[in-house]
Amino acid sequence: MSPRNADVDSKDFRVREDRRIDLKKWPTRIKPLYGSKRQLKDMLRERIEAMSDLQSRLYASNRYALLLIFQALDAAGKDGAIKHVMSGINPQGCQVFSFKQPSQEELDHDFLWRTTCRLPERGRIGIFNRSYYEEVLVVRVHPEFLLAQGYPDAPGDKFWRERYRSIRDLEAHLYRSSTQVVKFFLHLSKGEQRKRFLARIDEPDKNWKFNRGDVEERKHWKEYMEAYEACLSATSTRESPWYVVPADDKANARLIISQIILDALQDLKLEYPRLSDAQKKELREIRKLLAE
């Protein structure tokens, strides 16, 4: 059964190519796209089942790869979204990588090197929990990190334009090489982030998630919003789009993300490999042998 596509329109969340965006005009919460928890469960299940079927075709055809990139501020729900939305996907055909603080070896290479090594093979879905975009987000907010890469700690606008160009060139190359890139920015409000941080302190089973450094980064909220606006505006393209997902409602965000991924898979028009007449004949002969 095909999921009800009319319930969620991916285009509502897509950043158009070469459009300067103002994140203050993009909502962090919208009216729920489901009527009840039961309906939400059914809608998400339908999409996951459809994604699983398409993933099997993706794996069997071995023609395309799909790269999903998740970027957000702390506590926006990246981990939960990946866990819930991809719950029905065959682990054989899916690879998840989380990118933390770079090692010295990674710093000694160009800024795209460590993630390029983890790109998905044809037939697979790759998931980046954070990515090369950290180098134009966190590093733009904290340019002192560039000292470890041999750059000055106060680069000008040209430096960032060139990094955006490198990213667009990489993603254009991936598209030409049959890797579809889909990028998610989970758009969280500062107030909702505060509530989630407090929950990590007040609820014992969430204490492990709390990191004092995350609270320190809240002091740079304005700078992060500016960095995301510049990044999304410069690197969302027709072939490799960004989607701004309202993240204050986790359930709604997961439903939106599942529809966007499903749309991306459907757009690939995947089919199982077709056998030649000779191959079909060989199968019939083998079947006869097995039937004896």
Secondary structure per residue as TSV (DSSP state, phi and psi in degrees):
chain	resnum	aa	ss	phi	psi
A	1	M	-	360.0	134.1
A	2	S	-	-83.6	137.9
A	3	P	-	-66.9	158.8
A	4	R	-	-76.0	93.0
A	5	N	G	-64.7	-27.2
A	6	A	G	-65.6	-19.9
A	7	D	G	-70.5	-29.9
A	8	V	-	-134.8	122.0
A	9	D	-	-107.5	109.5
A	10	S	G	-57.3	-33.2
A	11	K	G	-62.5	-22.8
A	12	D	G	-65.2	-20.0
A	13	F	G	-114.5	1.9
A	14	R	B	-84.5	137.9
A	15	V	-	-88.1	121.2
A	16	R	-	-71.4	150.8
A	17	E	T	-63.2	135.5
A	18	D	T	56.2	34.1
A	19	R	-	-110.0	125.7
A	20	R	-	-72.1	122.5
A	21	I	-	-109.1	152.7
A	22	D	-	-119.1	108.4
A	23	L	G	-64.7	-19.5
A	24	K	G	-65.6	-21.3
A	25	K	G	-92.9	-2.1
A	26	W	S	-103.8	125.8
A	27	P	-	-70.5	148.2
A	28	T	S	-96.1	-9.8
A	29	R	-	-146.3	135.3
A	30	I	-	-128.7	169.0
A	31	K	-	-58.4	133.6
A	32	P	-	-53.3	138.5
A	33	L	S	-87.6	10.5
A	34	Y	S	-134.0	156.6
A	35	G	S	-90.6	-34.4
A	36	S	S	-146.0	168.4
A	37	K	H	-62.2	-35.3
A	38	R	H	-64.4	-43.3
A	39	Q	H	-65.8	-40.3
A	40	L	H	-58.1	-46.8
A	41	K	H	-60.2	-42.8
A	42	D	H	-66.9	-42.6
A	43	M	H	-64.5	-42.8
A	44	L	H	-67.2	-40.2
A	45	R	H	-62.3	-43.2
A	46	E	H	-58.5	-43.7
A	47	R	H	-69.1	-40.6
A	48	I	H	-64.2	-41.0
A	49	E	H	-63.8	-42.1
A	50	A	H	-66.2	-39.2
A	51	M	H	-63.8	-40.0
A	52	S	H	-62.4	-42.1
A	53	D	H	-62.9	-43.7
A	54	L	H	-69.7	-33.2
A	55	Q	H	-64.1	-37.0
A	56	S	H	-62.2	-39.8
A	57	R	H	-69.1	-38.9
A	58	L	H	-59.1	-45.4
A	59	Y	H	-67.1	-42.4
A	60	A	H	-69.6	-40.0
A	61	S	H	-73.3	-30.7
A	62	N	-	54.0	37.3
A	63	R	-	-109.7	-37.0
A	64	Y	-	-120.5	163.1
A	65	A	E	-128.2	154.8
A	66	L	E	-125.1	125.1
A	67	L	E	-112.1	121.0
A	68	L	E	-107.9	124.7
A	69	I	E	-113.4	128.8
A	70	F	E	-115.9	121.5
A	71	Q	E	-128.6	144.9
A	72	A	E	-176.0	166.5
A	73	L	S	-75.9	167.6
A	74	D	T	-60.8	141.3
A	75	A	T	74.9	14.0
A	76	A	S	-78.3	-15.7
A	77	G	S	103.8	23.4
A	78	K	H	-60.2	-49.5
A	79	D	H	-60.7	-45.2
A	80	G	H	-65.1	-38.8
A	81	A	H	-63.9	-45.1
A	82	I	H	-62.2	-43.9
A	83	K	H	-63.1	-48.0
A	84	H	H	-77.7	-42.3
A	85	V	H	-72.2	-34.8
A	86	M	T	-97.1	15.5
A	87	S	T	-64.2	-26.8
A	88	G	T	-98.0	7.4
A	89	I	S	-87.1	138.0
A	90	N	-	-63.5	119.5
A	91	P	G	-56.7	-26.9
A	92	Q	G	-61.1	-29.0
A	93	G	G	-106.5	15.6
A	94	C	E	-137.7	137.2
A	95	Q	E	-130.5	129.5
A	96	V	E	-117.0	130.3
A	97	F	E	-129.5	132.1
A	98	S	E	-108.6	130.9
A	99	F	-	-108.6	113.4
A	100	K	-	-98.4	-155.4
A	101	Q	S	-61.0	130.7
A	102	P	-	-66.6	148.0
A	103	S	-	-78.8	172.5
A	104	Q	H	-65.2	-37.9
A	105	E	H	-60.9	-42.7
A	106	E	H	-67.3	-37.4
A	107	L	H	-67.0	-24.7
A	108	D	T	-79.5	-5.7
A	109	H	S	-108.2	174.2
A	110	D	-	-65.5	160.9
A	111	F	T	-68.6	-13.0
A	112	L	T	-94.9	-8.0
A	113	W	H	-62.5	-49.6
A	114	R	H	-67.6	-29.0
A	115	T	H	-85.8	-31.8
A	116	T	H	-60.3	-33.9
A	117	C	T	-65.4	-16.1
A	118	R	T	-111.1	13.4
A	119	L	-	-64.8	146.1
A	120	P	-	-71.2	145.1
A	121	E	-	-74.1	164.0
A	122	R	T	-57.4	141.2
A	123	G	T	90.8	-1.3
A	124	R	-	-126.5	160.5
A	125	I	E	-104.8	123.6
A	126	G	E	-105.2	139.4
A	127	I	E	-124.1	122.7
A	128	F	E	-105.2	113.9
A	129	N	E	-90.5	98.1
A	130	R	S	72.4	167.4
A	131	S	-	-168.2	-162.0
A	132	Y	G	-62.6	-14.9
A	133	Y	G	-68.7	-17.6
A	134	E	G	-56.9	-28.7
A	135	E	G	-75.4	-9.4
A	136	V	G	-122.2	10.7
A	137	L	T	-118.8	-77.3
A	138	V	H	-59.0	-43.9
A	139	V	H	-68.9	-29.3
A	140	R	H	-71.3	-35.7
A	141	V	H	-73.5	-32.9
A	142	H	-	-121.9	71.9
A	143	P	G	-62.2	-15.2
A	144	E	G	-62.4	-21.3
A	145	F	G	-63.8	-20.3
A	146	L	G	-70.0	-18.6
A	147	L	G	-59.2	-36.6
A	148	A	G	-70.3	-15.4
A	149	Q	G	-101.4	5.5
A	150	G	T	82.9	16.5
A	151	Y	S	-106.3	161.0
A	152	P	-	-67.6	154.6
A	153	D	S	-85.4	3.8
A	154	A	S	-135.9	66.4
A	155	P	-	-70.2	153.8
A	156	G	-	-88.1	-177.0
A	157	D	H	-61.0	-33.5
A	158	K	H	-59.5	-39.2
A	159	F	H	-58.7	-46.7
A	160	W	H	-72.0	-36.6
A	161	R	H	-60.2	-39.0
A	162	E	H	-69.5	-35.1
A	163	R	H	-67.6	-40.9
A	164	Y	H	-60.8	-40.6
A	165	R	H	-64.3	-41.1
A	166	S	H	-60.8	-40.6
A	167	I	H	-66.2	-45.5
A	168	R	H	-63.4	-39.2
A	169	D	H	-63.8	-42.3
A	170	L	H	-61.0	-48.1
A	171	E	H	-69.0	-31.9
A	172	A	H	-66.4	-40.5
A	173	H	H	-62.7	-43.3
A	174	L	H	-62.3	-41.2
A	175	Y	H	-62.2	-43.9
A	176	R	H	-65.5	-23.5
A	177	S	T	-97.2	17.3
A	178	S	T	74.6	25.9
A	179	T	E	-109.9	116.2
A	180	Q	E	-85.9	128.2
A	181	V	E	-109.7	126.3
A	182	V	E	-126.0	129.7
A	183	K	E	-122.1	134.1
A	184	F	E	-117.1	127.6
A	185	F	E	-108.5	113.8
A	186	L	E	-82.9	107.3
A	187	H	E	-88.5	103.1
A	188	L	-	-107.8	141.5
A	189	S	-	-81.1	156.4
A	190	K	H	-65.5	-35.8
A	191	G	H	-66.2	-41.8
A	192	E	H	-67.6	-37.2
A	193	Q	H	-61.1	-41.5
A	194	R	H	-59.7	-44.0
A	195	K	H	-61.2	-40.4
A	196	R	H	-72.0	-35.8
A	197	F	H	-63.8	-42.3
A	198	L	H	-63.7	-37.4
A	199	A	H	-63.8	-35.3
A	200	R	H	-66.7	-27.4
A	201	I	H	-84.0	-41.5
A	202	D	H	-83.3	-25.8
A	203	E	S	-102.9	114.8
A	204	P	G	-52.9	-38.0
A	205	D	G	-74.7	-3.2
A	206	K	G	-112.0	-0.4
A	207	N	G	-57.0	-35.0
A	208	W	G	-64.4	-21.8
A	209	K	G	-78.9	-18.9
A	210	F	-	-74.9	134.4
A	211	N	-	-135.9	120.9
A	212	R	H	-58.0	-31.9
A	213	G	H	-62.1	-30.6
A	214	D	H	-62.8	-38.3
A	215	V	H	-68.4	-37.4
A	216	E	H	-62.1	-36.5
A	217	E	H	-67.5	-22.2
A	218	R	G	-59.9	-25.3
A	219	K	G	-65.4	-18.7
A	220	H	G	-105.9	24.0
A	221	W	H	-54.0	-48.7
A	222	K	H	-60.2	-44.3
A	223	E	H	-63.8	-38.1
A	224	Y	H	-65.4	-42.4
A	225	M	H	-61.1	-40.9
A	226	E	H	-65.8	-39.7
A	227	A	H	-66.1	-41.3
A	228	Y	H	-66.0	-41.6
A	229	E	H	-59.7	-46.0
A	230	A	H	-65.2	-41.7
A	231	C	H	-66.7	-49.7
A	232	L	H	-63.7	-38.8
A	233	S	H	-65.3	-36.6
A	234	A	H	-85.8	-21.1
A	235	T	H	-124.5	6.7
A	236	S	-	-88.2	121.3
A	237	T	-	-127.1	168.7
A	238	R	S	-61.6	-39.5
A	239	E	S	-80.5	-31.3
A	240	S	S	-133.3	76.8
A	241	P	-	-81.5	155.8
A	242	W	E	-96.8	145.1
A	243	Y	E	-123.3	128.0
A	244	V	E	-95.4	109.0
A	245	V	E	-101.7	119.8
A	246	P	E	-59.4	121.6
A	247	A	-	-112.5	1.1
A	248	D	S	-66.4	-30.2
A	249	D	S	-105.4	104.5
A	250	K	H	-61.1	-41.9
A	251	A	H	-63.7	-44.7
A	252	N	H	-61.9	-42.3
A	253	A	H	-60.9	-42.8
A	254	R	H	-65.6	-36.8
A	255	L	H	-66.4	-42.9
A	256	I	H	-62.6	-47.1
A	257	I	H	-60.9	-42.9
A	258	S	H	-62.2	-37.9
A	259	Q	H	-69.0	-39.9
A	260	I	H	-63.6	-42.8
A	261	I	H	-65.0	-42.8
A	262	L	H	-60.5	-43.9
A	263	D	H	-60.1	-42.1
A	264	A	H	-62.9	-41.5
A	265	L	H	-67.5	-41.8
A	266	Q	H	-63.7	-34.9
A	267	D	H	-65.3	-21.6
A	268	L	T	-75.4	-13.9
A	269	K	-	52.3	58.3
A	270	L	-	-77.8	142.1
A	271	E	-	-137.8	153.0
A	272	Y	-	-69.9	148.6
A	273	P	-	-57.4	139.6
A	274	R	-	-96.0	133.7
A	275	L	-	-85.6	147.1
A	276	S	-	-74.4	166.3
A	277	D	H	-59.0	-38.2
A	278	A	H	-64.9	-40.2
A	279	Q	H	-67.2	-40.0
A	280	K	H	-63.4	-40.7
A	281	K	H	-62.5	-41.3
A	282	E	H	-62.5	-40.3
A	283	L	H	-63.1	-40.8
A	284	R	H	-62.7	-39.1
A	285	E	H	-66.7	-40.3
A	286	I	H	-66.5	-36.9
A	287	R	H	-62.9	-40.7
A	288	K	H	-60.7	-41.8
A	289	L	H	-63.7	-40.8
A	290	L	H	-70.1	-25.7
A	291	A	H	-79.3	-14.6
A	292	E	-	-72.5	360.0
